[in-house]
Amino acid sequence: MIVTLTPNPAVDLTIAADAIARGGTSVVDAASARAGGKGINVSRVLAQVGVATRAVAPVGSAEAAWFAADLAGVGHALIECDRPTRRSYALHEAAADVTSVVNERGAPLAPGEWARVLRALDAALAAGPRGDPAAALAVCGSIPPGAPDDLVARVVALGARCGAPVVVDTCGPGLLAAARAGATLVKPNRDELAEAVGDAGPLAGAAALQALGARVVIVSLGPDGLVVVPPRGPAVRARLAAPLRGNPTGAGDAAVAGAVSLLVDAPLRRALLGGEVAATTAVARRAAAWSAAAVLMPRAGELHPDHPRLERELMVEAIDRRE
């Protein structure tokens, strides 16, 4: 089983329109509402392809029942908290193929609520469907205001304690904390990487995170695909020949789901950490294909059924970092 933690979940509201009159009034179809947040989206993708998963997340008590109903079919452990769950707004304009996203920051949790979140996570990691420990942990999304300074380090340590590889997809101080804690894999996008370590490019930025302690770094590059940088050996870049039109809001989450679905395989994980090109290529192919397949879907947390074809059509190249 793959456990996900979403420290700052959201009610995802998606509005789709052909075009929006900026500064004016537009009439659109009703917005779709979904229980969301990056880790929850990862669990949704994993459940869609038949991988056992459990999504752990703190949610406002007012939204807890709705969250649970919306997550029917996806294993979950929701921790009810006093503060309301934040909203995330995605506006997709089809004519221009532009998606604008506005995210509320989220409200602080009380210290006792964070303690309950960590206990729920520890329990999920300790007991899979057959009583075995979790095969992997993915920690995804922003860290809400007021969270403990050592939250990310404590979460990475919980995963490591049960022997699970830990994947972290966050930004800012949380990304640096994940690297320092020795996360198995971190996945910033290009902008998040530049914000954390400076705009020196994907390979140099990945090396900076690895110098802090991260093992594998995936840098997502939007329509230019992604690059997987192992601890040693060549990096591998994967991309489609031409960008896809669609909604990119869940693409990074699908990439994480693709990567973590392979990291549960211990021989492949060892090969990746050892810098073997075949293992790095396998991770790059699946992460990039699932990311692209998510763009073709109207909402985050879903894969288009064409993802096997997209995986075959990817352009993949190894990059010698010594050059």
C-alpha positions as CSV (number, residue, x, y, z in Angstrom):
1,M,0.0,0.0,0.0
2,I,1.1,3.5,-0.8
3,V,0.3,6.1,1.9
4,T,-0.1,9.8,1.0
5,L,-0.1,12.8,3.3
6,T,-1.7,16.0,2.3
7,P,-0.9,18.6,5.0
8,N,-3.0,21.3,3.4
9,P,-6.0,19.7,1.5
10,A,-8.5,21.8,-0.4
11,V,-12.0,21.8,-1.8
12,D,-11.0,22.0,-5.5
13,L,-13.4,24.2,-7.5
14,T,-12.9,24.0,-11.3
15,I,-14.6,26.3,-13.8
16,A,-14.5,25.5,-17.5
17,A,-15.4,28.1,-20.1
18,D,-14.6,28.8,-23.7
19,A,-13.4,32.3,-22.8
20,I,-13.7,34.8,-19.9
21,A,-14.3,38.5,-20.2
22,R,-11.5,39.9,-18.1
23,G,-12.8,42.8,-16.0
24,G,-16.3,42.0,-17.2
25,T,-19.0,39.5,-16.4
26,S,-19.1,36.0,-17.8
27,V,-21.7,33.3,-17.4
28,V,-20.4,29.8,-17.0
29,D,-21.6,26.3,-16.2
30,A,-21.6,25.3,-12.5
31,A,-18.2,24.8,-11.0
32,S,-17.3,21.2,-10.2
33,A,-16.2,20.6,-6.6
34,R,-13.9,17.9,-5.5
35,A,-12.0,16.8,-2.4
36,G,-8.5,17.8,-3.4
37,G,-4.9,18.7,-2.5
38,K,-1.8,17.2,-4.0
39,G,-1.5,14.0,-1.9
40,I,-5.2,13.3,-2.4
41,N,-4.8,13.7,-6.1
42,V,-1.9,11.2,-6.0
43,S,-4.0,8.7,-4.2
44,R,-6.9,9.2,-6.7
45,V,-4.5,8.4,-9.6
46,L,-3.1,5.3,-7.8
47,A,-6.6,4.0,-7.0
48,Q,-7.6,4.5,-10.7
49,V,-4.8,2.1,-11.8
50,G,-5.6,-0.4,-9.1
51,V,-2.8,0.4,-6.6
52,A,-3.8,0.2,-2.9
53,T,-3.5,3.5,-1.3
54,R,-4.6,5.5,1.8
55,A,-4.8,9.3,1.8
56,V,-4.2,10.9,5.2
57,A,-5.3,14.5,5.5
58,P,-6.6,17.0,8.1
59,V,-9.9,18.5,7.1
60,G,-12.4,20.9,8.7
61,S,-15.1,19.2,10.7
62,A,-17.7,21.0,8.6
63,E,-16.3,19.4,5.4
64,A,-15.3,16.0,6.8
65,A,-18.5,14.1,5.8
66,W,-18.4,15.6,2.3
67,F,-14.7,14.8,1.9
68,A,-15.3,11.2,2.9
69,A,-18.2,10.8,0.5
70,D,-16.3,12.3,-2.4
71,L,-13.3,10.0,-1.7
72,A,-15.5,6.9,-2.0
73,G,-13.3,4.2,-3.6
74,V,-10.1,5.8,-2.4
75,G,-8.8,4.6,1.0
76,H,-8.5,7.5,3.4
77,A,-8.0,8.6,7.0
78,L,-9.4,12.1,7.6
79,I,-8.5,13.9,10.8
80,E,-11.3,16.4,11.7
81,C,-10.0,19.8,12.8
82,D,-11.6,23.0,14.0
83,R,-10.3,25.2,11.1
84,P,-12.2,25.1,7.8
85,T,-10.7,23.5,4.8
86,R,-9.3,26.0,2.3
87,R,-10.5,26.4,-1.3
88,S,-8.6,26.2,-4.5
89,Y,-10.0,27.7,-7.7
90,A,-9.0,26.6,-11.2
91,L,-10.3,28.5,-14.2
92,H,-9.7,26.8,-17.6
93,E,-10.3,28.9,-20.7
94,A,-10.5,26.4,-23.6
95,A,-10.1,28.9,-26.5
96,A,-6.8,30.2,-25.2
97,D,-5.8,26.9,-23.6
98,V,-5.0,28.7,-20.4
99,T,-5.6,27.6,-16.8
100,S,-5.5,30.1,-14.0
101,V,-5.3,28.8,-10.4
102,V,-5.9,30.7,-7.2
103,N,-5.1,28.9,-3.9
104,E,-6.1,30.0,-0.5
105,R,-3.2,29.6,2.0
106,G,-5.1,27.6,4.5
107,A,-5.7,28.2,8.2
108,P,-3.3,27.1,11.0
109,L,-3.9,23.9,12.9
110,A,-3.6,23.7,16.7
111,P,-0.6,21.8,18.0
112,G,-2.8,19.0,19.3
113,E,-4.3,18.6,15.9
114,W,-0.9,18.2,14.3
115,A,-0.2,15.5,16.9
116,R,-3.3,13.7,15.8
117,V,-2.3,14.0,12.1
118,L,1.1,12.4,12.9
119,R,-0.5,9.6,14.9
120,A,-2.9,8.8,12.0
121,L,0.0,8.8,9.6
122,D,2.0,6.5,11.8
123,A,-0.9,4.1,12.0
124,A,-1.5,4.2,8.3
125,L,2.2,3.4,7.6
126,A,2.2,0.6,10.1
127,A,-0.7,-1.4,8.9
128,G,-1.5,-2.1,5.2
129,P,-4.4,-4.1,3.9
130,R,-2.8,-7.4,5.1
131,G,-1.2,-5.9,8.3
132,D,2.1,-5.3,6.5
133,P,3.8,-1.9,6.6
134,A,3.3,0.6,3.8
135,A,5.4,0.2,0.7
136,A,5.9,3.9,0.2
137,L,4.9,7.3,1.5
138,A,4.2,10.4,-0.6
139,V,4.0,13.8,1.1
140,C,2.5,16.3,-1.2
141,G,1.4,19.9,-1.3
142,S,2.0,23.1,0.6
143,I,2.6,23.3,4.3
144,P,-0.1,25.5,6.0
145,P,0.8,28.5,8.1
146,G,1.7,27.8,11.6
147,A,2.8,24.2,11.1
148,P,5.7,22.9,13.3
149,D,9.1,23.9,11.9
150,D,10.2,20.2,12.0
151,L,7.0,18.8,10.4
152,V,8.5,17.6,7.2
153,A,11.6,16.1,8.9
154,R,9.3,14.2,11.3
155,V,7.1,12.9,8.5
156,V,10.2,11.7,6.5
157,A,11.4,10.0,9.6
158,L,8.1,8.2,10.1
159,G,8.3,6.8,6.6
160,A,12.0,5.8,7.0
161,R,11.2,4.1,10.3
162,C,8.9,1.6,8.6
163,G,11.4,1.1,5.7
164,A,9.3,2.9,3.1
165,P,10.8,5.2,0.4
166,V,9.6,8.7,1.0
167,V,8.6,11.0,-1.9
168,V,8.1,14.7,-1.1
169,D,6.4,17.2,-3.5
170,T,6.3,20.6,-1.8
171,C,8.0,24.0,-2.1
172,G,10.0,26.6,-0.2
173,P,11.4,25.7,3.2
174,G,9.5,22.4,3.1
175,L,11.4,21.3,0.0
176,L,14.7,22.2,1.6
177,A,13.7,20.4,4.8
178,A,12.8,17.3,2.9
179,A,16.2,17.3,1.2
180,R,18.0,17.7,4.5
181,A,15.9,14.9,6.0
182,G,17.2,12.5,3.3
183,A,13.9,12.0,1.3
184,T,14.2,9.3,-1.2
185,L,12.8,11.5,-4.0
186,V,11.8,15.2,-4.2
187,K,9.8,16.6,-7.1
188,P,9.9,20.4,-7.5
189,N,8.8,22.1,-10.6
190,R,11.2,24.5,-12.4
191,D,9.9,27.6,-10.5
192,E,9.9,25.8,-7.1
193,L,13.5,24.6,-7.7
194,A,14.7,28.1,-8.6
195,E,13.0,29.6,-5.6
196,A,14.6,27.1,-3.3
197,V,18.2,27.0,-4.6
198,G,18.6,29.7,-7.2
199,D,17.9,29.7,-10.9
200,A,20.9,27.6,-12.1
201,G,19.0,25.2,-14.3
202,P,17.4,21.8,-13.5
203,L,20.7,19.7,-13.2
204,A,22.5,22.2,-11.1
205,G,19.4,22.8,-8.9
206,A,19.0,19.1,-8.5
207,A,22.6,18.7,-7.5
208,A,22.1,21.4,-4.9
209,L,19.2,19.5,-3.3
210,Q,21.2,16.3,-3.4
211,A,24.1,18.1,-1.7
212,L,21.6,18.7,1.2
213,G,20.7,15.1,1.4
214,A,18.0,14.3,-1.2
215,R,18.6,11.1,-3.1
216,V,16.6,11.4,-6.4
217,V,15.3,14.6,-7.8
218,I,12.6,14.9,-10.5
219,V,12.2,18.4,-11.9
220,S,9.0,18.9,-13.8
221,L,9.3,21.3,-16.8
222,G,5.7,21.9,-17.8
223,P,5.2,21.3,-21.5
224,D,8.9,20.5,-21.8
225,G,8.4,17.3,-19.9
226,L,10.6,16.4,-16.9
227,V,14.1,15.3,-15.9
228,V,15.0,12.6,-13.4
229,V,18.3,13.0,-11.6
230,P,19.6,10.0,-9.7
231,P,22.3,10.2,-7.0
232,R,24.9,9.1,-9.6
233,G,25.0,8.3,-13.3
234,P,23.2,10.0,-16.1
235,A,20.1,12.0,-15.7
236,V,17.2,11.2,-18.0
237,R,14.8,13.7,-19.7
238,A,11.4,12.6,-21.0
239,R,9.0,14.7,-23.1
240,L,6.5,14.5,-25.9
241,A,7.3,15.8,-29.3
242,A,4.6,18.5,-28.9
243,P,2.8,19.8,-25.9
244,L,-0.8,18.6,-25.2
245,R,-3.7,21.0,-24.9
246,G,-5.8,20.7,-21.7
247,N,-5.8,21.3,-18.0
248,P,-2.4,21.0,-16.4
249,T,-3.4,21.5,-12.8
250,G,-3.0,17.8,-11.8
251,A,0.0,17.0,-14.0
252,G,2.6,17.2,-11.2
253,D,0.5,15.0,-8.9
254,A,0.2,12.4,-11.6
255,A,4.0,12.5,-12.1
256,V,4.4,11.8,-8.4
257,A,1.9,8.9,-8.6
258,G,3.8,7.4,-11.5
259,A,7.2,7.7,-9.8
260,V,6.0,6.3,-6.5
261,S,4.2,3.4,-8.1
262,L,7.6,2.2,-9.3
263,L,9.6,3.0,-6.2
264,V,7.7,0.3,-4.3
265,D,9.7,-2.2,-6.4
266,A,12.8,-2.8,-4.2
267,P,15.1,-4.0,-7.1
268,L,14.1,-1.1,-9.3
269,R,14.6,1.4,-6.4
270,R,18.1,0.0,-5.7
271,A,19.0,0.3,-9.4
272,L,17.7,3.9,-9.5
273,L,19.7,4.9,-6.4
274,G,22.7,3.2,-8.0
275,G,22.4,5.3,-11.1
276,E,21.4,2.6,-13.6
277,V,20.2,4.2,-16.7
278,A,17.4,1.6,-17.3
279,A,15.8,2.3,-13.9
280,T,16.1,6.0,-14.3
281,T,14.5,5.8,-17.8
282,A,11.7,3.7,-16.5
283,V,10.8,6.3,-13.8
284,A,11.1,9.1,-16.3
285,R,8.9,7.4,-18.8
286,R,6.1,6.6,-16.4
287,A,6.2,9.9,-14.5
288,A,6.1,11.9,-17.8
289,A,3.4,9.8,-19.4
290,W,1.1,10.0,-16.4
291,S,1.7,13.7,-16.2
292,A,0.8,14.1,-19.8
293,A,-2.3,11.9,-19.4
294,A,-3.5,14.1,-16.5
295,V,-3.4,17.1,-18.8
296,L,-6.1,15.5,-21.0
297,M,-8.5,15.2,-18.2
298,P,-10.8,18.0,-17.0
299,R,-10.0,17.5,-13.3
300,A,-6.9,16.8,-11.2
301,G,-6.5,13.3,-9.9
302,E,-7.5,11.5,-13.1
303,L,-5.5,9.8,-15.9
304,H,-6.6,9.6,-19.5
305,P,-6.7,5.9,-20.6
306,D,-4.2,6.7,-23.3
307,H,-1.3,6.8,-20.8
308,P,0.3,3.6,-22.1
309,R,0.4,5.0,-25.6
310,L,1.8,8.3,-24.4
311,E,4.5,6.3,-22.5
312,R,5.5,4.6,-25.8
313,E,5.6,7.9,-27.7
314,L,7.8,9.8,-25.3
315,M,11.1,11.2,-26.5
316,V,13.7,10.1,-23.9
317,E,17.4,11.1,-23.7
318,A,20.1,10.4,-21.2
319,I,22.2,13.4,-20.0
320,D,25.8,12.9,-18.9
321,R,26.1,15.4,-16.0
322,R,29.9,15.4,-16.4
323,E,29.6,17.4,-19.6
